Amino acid sequence: MEHVFKLAYRNPSILYVTLHVQTDNEDALRFYKRHGFKVAKRIENYYTRLEPSSAFLLNMAYCIRTPESDPALKSSILAMLDSVKTPASSTKEFSEEDIESLSKRFDELGNFKVDKPPKCVGKCFLQIGEVTSHNIKQLKEIITHILPVAYNDRFYSEVVNSGDLAKLAYFNDAVVGAVCTRLENKEGRKRLYIMMIGTLAPYRRFGVGTMLISYVFALCEKDPQIESVYLHVQSNNDKAMDFYKKFGFEVVDRVEKYYKKIEPDDAYILEKVVNNGKKSASAA
C-alpha cells in the first residue's frame, strides 16, 4: 500500500484509489478498510470463471488532499511519504463513472489487461509469494492458462497445505506464474518432484521462470538429503526442454501414453542431480 500511496501522492490528478475485491475475501476487505477504503457498491457476475462471481467495488478519496479524511489515517499515510519532497495540489475530480471505467482496465486476477507482452519501463519487481486458501483460485487460473492438463480438487487442497513446496510468482504485484512440488521417498532415495511450473505467456523472458526454478534449487539446498529433482515434459515441448537443460536437467527416460487427453501423449522425464546425489536409471 505504501507504493500505491506514493504513486497517488506524486500525481496531482489522482483523487481516488479504487479496486475490486471478491465478496468472500474477508481478510482482504478488512485490510483495505483499515487503510481507509470504503465499499462503494456490489457488482454481480463480475468474475467470469470464479465462485463467488460477485465483487465489491472499494474506493478511497485520496486522503492527503481531502479535508474530510480521518486525521489518524492521514497522519499514518504522511509518515509513509516522508521521502516524497514535492506534494502537489489537484483541481480535477472524478465521477463514479470515471472510477468504474478505470476499474474495467483490470482482469479477474487483478492484473492489467494486456494483449501484447508487457514492456518493462523502469524497475520490474519479481517476487515469490505463498499459496493460501485466499489466492488458490489465482493458482487455478494460472494452471488453466499455461498447462494442457487439469488438476482435481484434491491436488489444490494438498497444495494449500504444502507450505514452502508451492509458491506463486509475482511480477510488479501481479500473479503471473507458479511452482508446485512434492517430496518423494523411493527405494531409500529422497527426491523432489516438480508437479507443475510455469509462467503466463505475456510475462515470459522477464526472468520469472528462472526465479521459480531457482527457488526449487533453494529447497534442495535446505534439505541435503534430497538427491535429485525431476519433472515430466511433453515430448514436443522443445522450448521447455531447452529451458530445463540450460539449468542442468538431463533426459533419463521417456514415458509412453503419460497424458490421457492430449497429443502427443508421451513425456520425457528430466532430472537434475543435487547435493552430490546419484542419477536415476529412471525417475518414474
N, C-alpha and C positions, 0 to 999 in steps of 0.2 A: 504494500500500500504506500510505503514511503516513495517508491519510484513513481507511482501514479500521481501522488500529491505534487511532486516536483514538476512533473510534466504539465499539470494543470496550472501550477503557480507561474511557470515560465511563459505560458500562452495567454495573453490578455483577452482572447475571445472566448475562453472556456469559463462558463458559469455553472455547468452541471457535469457530474460524472455519473454514468448510467451503465447498468449491466443486467443480464438475465440470470436467475438462479432457479434451478429445478425445485418444484414445490415441496419435495420430500427431503431436501438437503438442509436439515435444521442447523447443522453446525455452521454451514456457510452463511445462512441467514443471521445467526447470532453474531458471527464475525463481522459482517458488513454493517449490521445495525450498531455494533459497538464503535464503528468508525464513522457514524453519522448518517448512514444510508437509511432511507425510508421506502416502504413498499408503495409504489405508485398505482399499480394495478396487477391483476392476474390475467395471463393470456392462456387460453385453452388451445390445445393441439399445436403448441409452439415447436416441440421436438417431433421429428418425423419417424425416428427409429428408437426412441427411448420410452420407458414407462416409469413413472407417470409422464405423460406428454405435455403437461401444463408447466408454466413458468411464472415466477413473479418478476415484474419489471421494477428494479430498485434504482432510485436516483438520489443524488445528493447535491444540493445547491452548494457550490464550492465555497466553503465557509470562511475562507480568508477574506473574501470580497463581499460577503453578505452580512449586514448588521444584525440579522435575527439569529445568527449562529449561537450554538451553545458555547459560552466562554471557555469552559474547561476543554471542550473538544478543539476549539480554535487555538488555545494555548498549546495543546498537545501537538497539533499539526505544525504550528510555528516552530516548535522545538525541533521537529524533523527537518525543517527547511533552513537551518542556520547557515548552511553552505550556499544558499541562493542569495545573491547580493543585489539583484535588480528586480524588485517587485514592480508590477505594472497594474494600472487600473484598466477597467473594461467599460465599454459603452454599449456592448451588444447583449441582448437577452435572447434565450432560446425558448421556443414554444414547446408544448407537449408533442406536436407533430414533428418538430426538429429532432427531439430526443428519440422518438420511435423510429424515425428514418435512419438515424445514426446506428441504432441498435441492430437494424437489419443487415448491417455490414458484417455481422459475426455469424458463424455456423453454429450447429448444435453442440460442438465441442468447446465453444467459446473462443475459437480462432477466427482471424480474419479470413473471409472467403477469397481464395485465390485460384485463378485458372492457369497461371503460369508459375514456374518455380520462383520463390521469393528472392529478392536481391538483398544482400546484407549491406546496409548502409550504416556505417559506424560500427559499434560493437555488437556482436552476436553472442548471446549468452547461452551456453549449453549446461544442463544440469540434470542430475539423476534424482528421481523422487520415488516415494513409497507408493505401493499399491494398497488401497484401502477399500472398505465397503462403500465409501462415498464416491470413489472415482473408478470403480471396477467397470462401469459402463463405458468409460472412456477407453479402457483396455479392450473391451469387446469391439468398439468401433475401429480401433487401430487394427486389430486382427482381421476384422471383416474386410478392410481395405487393402491389406498387404499380403494376406495368405490365401491360397486356393483351397484350404480346408477349414472346417468348422469344428469348434470345441463345444462339449456339452457343459451343463451347469456344474457338474462335479469338478471339472477342470478349474473353473473360475472360483469355486468355493475353496479348493485346495490352494490356489494361487494367493487368495486374500490372506490365508493363514500361513504362508510360506516365509514370511519375514524378508530377510535380505536376498532370498533366492529369486525374487521377482521385483522388477523395477520399471518405472516409466521414464521416458526421456523427454526433457523439456527444451524447446528452442524459443528463447525470449518469452518464457512463461506459457508457451503453448505446448500441449502434449502432442508429440509427433512420432513417437516410437516406443518400443518396449522390449524387454527380455524376460523370459520365464525359464527357470532351470529347476532341476531336482537332483538330489544326491542319490547315488545307487551303490549298493554293495553286492558284487557278484564274484563268486569264486575267490573270496578273500581280497578283492581289489575294490578300492573306493574310487568312483568316478563321478564327474559332474556332467549331466546330460542337458543340453540346451533344447528345451521343448519348442520354444519359438523365440525368434529375434528378428526385428525389422524396423524400418522407418517409412513413414508416408512418402510417396514418390516425390512430391514437390520439395521435400527437405533433404533429399539425398545429396551427397557431395558437399555437405556442410560439416562433416565430422561426427554426425550423430551415431552412425554405425560403429565407427572407431571408438567412440565413448562407451557404447554398450558392450562391445567385445572386450574392451579394456577392463570394464567392470567385472566381467566374467573371470578374467585372469586374476583380478584382485581377490575374488572369492577363493580362487585356488591357492593364492599366496597365504591367505589367512588360515587355511587348513592344509598343512604339509602332508597329510595322509592321502589327499586326492592325487591320484597318479596320472589322470588324463581327463580331458574334456572332449565331448564328441556331440555330433548332431547329424540329422538327415537332411539332404539337399536333393530336390527333384533333379533327375538326371539331365534335363535340358536347360537348367538354370545356370548358364555359363557365367553370368555376372556374379552370382553368389559364390560359385566355385572359385573364381579368381580372387574375390574378396577374402575368403577364408584361407586360401593358400598363401596369400600375402602375409597372413598372421601365423603361418607355420602349421596349418592343418594339412593332413595328408589323407588321401583316399585309402581306406582299409578294407572296404567291402562294397558290394552292390546288392541291393535287395530288390528282387522282382516282385511286382504286384504289392508294393508297400502302400500305395494310395488306392482308395476304393472307388472314388468317383471322379477322378481327374486323369488326363492323359498328358504325357506318358505316366504310367502308374509305378514306375520303378524309381528308386532313390539310391544315391551314393551315401555311404557313411564316411564322414570326415572326422578325423581325430587329431588332437594335439597332445603330446606328452608334456606333463608338467611335474615339478618337484622331483626330478630325476626318476620318474616312473618308467614303466615299460610299455611299448606299443602293443595294442591288442592284435591278435590274429584276426579277430572280428569284434567290433564293438556291439553288435546286435545281441 
